[in-house]
Every structure is written in structure tokens, then in C-alpha cells.
Amino acid sequence: MLPVTLSSDRVHLDVPTRADAAAITEACQDPDIVRWTTIPTPYTARDATTFVDALVGPGWASDREYTWAIRRTGSTWLEGVIGYRTAHRDLGFWLAPSARGTGLMHDAVGLVLDWAFAQGAPDVYWECYAGNTASASVARAAGFSYTGSGPALIPGRGGAPTTAWKGLRRADGTPASDLPWPPETFGDAGSLGP
């Protein structure tokens, strides 16, 4: 698929490029992004370039993973990344510390969900490593139903099995589960995701 651009009044999603390497590298120094994702650590400019060259472009070309840069509308600075992987119809995201609490991730998730449903996805899956209350907060606000916890689709750093909180959002809006979001999933520390 050719890359698509998505926009709202607050956020603009487009394809990350090599010009974003500095912003990606800066954001990936954040301890929370390191903690809740499997990015290389320490994260270097070379890692950012490899991400753009080896994951972003080939992901779109192969229809395996669609990755967008999260930018404030009217800005060229990358504030985060959101991706939709087609094999499991799952969503992953992270946001730089300076952009948390601004509503950017809420809008970005909404745009990607709307796009995925318009492409015919019957539902979209979300998970985060257990303990990532910020990601759970984003998923809850985006209308995901909590479906339980279990082994993460993406193993932890070094390939170790990791427990994940899981959710599902159906295209037709019907709840995917009647399980309540557990108290341990609540928090307001920012916006990250695996």
C-alpha cells in the first residue's frame, strides 16, 4: 500500500523519514519509552535511521505494518510514532515526554482506528506490557474493551516472555468483553505503547 496521511485539527500523521532521525533519537532516550517498548538501548541516530529504512518503508510496501509519525498540525517535528500491524490488526504507539497530556495520542489513535475500520478491519487489537498505565489509559479512552491479560504478542527485551494487558475495539462499536478494566490499569503517567 502507498503511505496515507491522516489529520485532525490537533494532529497530523504522515510517514517518518530520515529527516526525523534526530527527533526519534531524542524521544527514545526517555526511560519510559525504553521501559515499555523493545527499542535498542542505548538508542542512537543509527537506530533511528535503521527504523525508518528497514521498518517504515518496507512495512508499507509489504502491507505488514503501517507506521506514522505523530506531529502537531502545522509542525514538522515528530512528537511520536503510531503503527498498525496487519497480521494481528494490532496497534502500537509511543509519545515523546514533551507531548504527553496534550491530546495528540488520543487524536492519533482515533484517526488510525477510523482508517483501519474504513479499510475493512472488523476490529483492532491493543496490548501493552502489564504496568503501562499510560497506554491503558489511551486504550480505555479510545473505546477498547479490556479482554484480559496474558502473554504479549511482542516478547520483552531480549525475547523474554512478558505479560500484557489486552483490549479489543470492534468496528461496529459493540463491546468485545464485559470484563471491567482492573484497578491496576488506571493511571495518568503519559502515552506509550509496545
Secondary structure, DSSP 4 states (H G I P E B T S, - for coil): -----EE-SSEEEE---GGGHHHHHHHTT-HHHHHHS---SS--HHHHHHIIIIIIHHHHHHTSEEEEEEEETT--S--EEEEEETTTTEEEEEE-GGGTTSSHHHHHHHHHHHHHHHTT-SEEEEEEETT-HHHHHHHHHTTPEEEEEEE-SS--GGG---EEEEEEEETT---S--PPPPGGG---S--B--
